[in-house]
Every structure is written in structure tokens, then in C-alpha cells.
Amino acid sequence: MSNTSNPYAAPPDVVDVGPATPNAPFEDRFAQTYQVIITWEKLRIVYNAVLVVVTLGVAWLTWEYRPTPLMMIGTVGLGAIAANILFCAGHAVDGFLTLCGIRQPAVTWALFGFGTLLASGLAALTVIGTFSPPW
């Protein structure tokens, strides 16, 4: 028998290994990428809460024209789905940077802040367009 490790053994548990470094083994960067995904999924709750507050606030301020319930549900529903699909861009960029070894927590917060501001602006414009009188 040889003294080689079992190639079919279960992988070790994933642990937080700190900030990425360019010289870190790929397995360490993969573990860090896993932590990035978990972080972004936790941030998704905050992101959706901010968009709900913006949407309800702008709707309350621009309640001049009352669209049909189907129009409201369709517009807000499609907007929510589109916003959550676009939220995945943060996962992709941050995960890629982590795999490249240039991950920093500031990058996560900058991506999250910029994306949330952009999505809030788009949500506000969508609600204004839906709740404004058709001219």
C-alpha cells in the first residue's frame, strides 16, 4: 500500500480563512468565495428592506393617480424580480475578485452601497411612472 491520501475522501469543513491573498492556495480562495456568497445573501435582506421602504415612501408621496391593482402588482412584482436578479451582480464581481486574490471587505460594502443606491433610484422612477397621472 502507498502513503497517498484518499482522493475520494470528503472535503474538509469550510472555515473563514480571512482576507484573500494572491499567493493563497486555490482551496483557500474557494473557501473565501463561499463566505462572500453567505455575506451577500445576508445583505440581500437589507437590500430588499431598503427597496420596500423606498417603494412605499415614493408611492405614498406620489399617490395622485391610482392605477389598477393588477397594474400595481405587475409593476412592483416585475421590479422586485428584476432588482433581485441584478443583485446577483454583486455576488459575481465580489466572488471573482476573491478568486483572483484581491478581496477586501471595503469592496463588498462599496458594491453593496452603489448597487443599493442605483436600485433605489430605479425603484423610485418606476413607482413615479406607475403612480403619476398619464399625460
C-alpha positions as CSV (number, residue, x, y, z in Angstrom):
1,M,0.0,0.0,0.0
2,S,1.2,3.5,-0.6
3,N,1.1,6.5,1.7
4,T,-1.1,8.7,-0.5
5,S,-4.2,10.4,0.8
6,N,-7.6,9.2,-0.3
7,P,-8.8,11.2,-3.4
8,Y,-12.4,10.2,-2.7
9,A,-12.4,11.5,0.9
10,A,-15.0,14.1,1.9
11,P,-13.7,17.7,1.7
12,P,-12.8,19.3,5.0
13,D,-15.3,21.7,6.6
14,V,-15.3,25.2,5.2
15,V,-13.9,27.8,7.6
16,D,-13.4,31.5,7.4
17,V,-9.8,32.0,6.4
18,G,-9.6,35.8,6.5
19,P,-8.8,38.2,3.7
20,A,-7.8,36.8,0.3
21,T,-4.2,36.9,-0.7
22,P,-2.9,36.5,-4.2
23,N,-0.5,33.7,-3.1
24,A,-3.1,31.7,-1.2
25,P,-3.9,28.2,-2.5
26,F,-7.0,27.9,-4.7
27,E,-8.8,25.9,-2.0
28,D,-8.4,28.8,0.5
29,R,-9.7,31.3,-2.0
30,F,-12.6,28.9,-2.8
31,A,-13.5,28.8,0.9
32,Q,-13.3,32.6,1.0
33,T,-15.7,32.8,-2.0
34,Y,-18.1,30.6,-0.1
35,Q,-18.0,33.2,2.7
36,V,-18.6,36.0,0.2
37,I,-21.8,34.3,-1.0
38,I,-23.0,33.9,2.5
39,T,-22.3,37.6,3.2
40,W,-24.2,38.7,0.1
41,E,-27.2,36.5,1.0
42,K,-27.4,38.2,4.4
43,L,-27.1,41.6,2.7
44,R,-30.0,40.7,0.4
45,I,-32.4,41.1,3.3
46,V,-31.1,44.6,3.9
47,Y,-31.3,45.4,0.2
48,N,-34.9,44.2,-0.1
49,A,-35.9,46.1,3.0
50,V,-34.4,49.4,1.6
51,L,-36.2,48.9,-1.7
52,V,-39.5,48.2,0.1
53,V,-39.1,51.4,2.2
54,V,-38.2,53.5,-1.0
55,T,-41.1,52.0,-3.0
56,L,-43.7,52.6,-0.3
57,G,-42.4,56.0,0.5
58,V,-42.4,57.2,-3.1
59,A,-45.8,55.6,-3.7
60,W,-47.2,57.4,-0.7
61,L,-45.8,60.8,-1.9
62,T,-47.0,60.4,-5.5
63,W,-50.4,58.9,-4.9
64,E,-52.2,61.3,-7.3
65,Y,-53.2,58.7,-9.8
66,R,-54.4,55.3,-8.6
67,P,-53.6,52.6,-11.1
68,T,-55.5,49.3,-11.1
69,P,-54.4,46.7,-8.6
70,L,-53.2,44.5,-11.4
71,M,-51.0,47.2,-12.8
72,M,-49.5,47.9,-9.4
73,I,-48.9,44.3,-8.6
74,G,-47.4,43.7,-12.1
75,T,-45.1,46.7,-12.0
76,V,-43.9,46.2,-8.4
77,G,-43.6,42.4,-8.8
78,L,-41.6,42.6,-12.0
79,G,-39.5,45.3,-10.5
80,A,-38.8,43.2,-7.4
81,I,-37.8,40.2,-9.6
82,A,-35.5,42.4,-11.8
83,A,-33.9,44.0,-8.7
84,N,-33.1,40.6,-7.2
85,I,-31.6,39.4,-10.4
86,L,-29.5,42.4,-10.7
87,F,-28.4,42.0,-7.0
88,C,-26.6,38.9,-8.2
89,A,-24.1,41.1,-10.0
90,G,-22.6,41.8,-6.5
91,H,-22.1,38.1,-5.9
92,A,-20.4,37.7,-9.3
93,V,-18.0,40.7,-9.0
94,D,-17.1,40.1,-5.4
95,G,-16.7,36.4,-5.9
96,F,-14.5,36.9,-8.9
97,L,-12.3,39.3,-7.0
98,T,-12.0,36.8,-4.2
99,L,-10.9,34.1,-6.6
100,C,-8.3,36.4,-8.0
101,G,-7.0,37.1,-4.5
102,I,-7.9,40.8,-4.3
103,R,-10.8,40.6,-1.9
104,Q,-11.3,43.3,0.6
105,P,-14.3,43.9,2.8
106,A,-14.4,47.5,1.6
107,V,-15.1,46.2,-1.9
108,T,-18.2,44.4,-0.7
109,W,-19.6,47.5,1.0
110,A,-18.8,49.7,-1.9
111,L,-20.5,47.3,-4.3
112,F,-23.5,47.0,-2.0
113,G,-23.8,50.7,-1.4
114,F,-23.6,51.6,-5.1
115,G,-25.9,48.8,-6.1
116,T,-28.5,49.7,-3.5
117,L,-28.4,53.4,-4.4
118,L,-28.8,52.6,-8.1
119,A,-31.7,50.1,-7.4
120,S,-33.4,52.6,-5.1
121,G,-33.3,55.3,-7.8
122,L,-34.7,52.8,-10.4
123,A,-37.4,51.7,-8.0
124,A,-38.4,55.4,-7.3
125,L,-38.5,56.2,-11.0
126,T,-40.6,53.1,-11.7
127,V,-43.1,53.9,-8.9
128,I,-43.3,57.6,-10.1
129,G,-44.0,56.4,-13.6
130,T,-46.7,54.0,-12.3
131,F,-48.4,56.3,-9.8
132,S,-48.2,59.5,-11.8
133,P,-51.2,60.6,-14.0
134,P,-50.9,59.5,-17.6
135,W,-50.3,62.7,-19.5
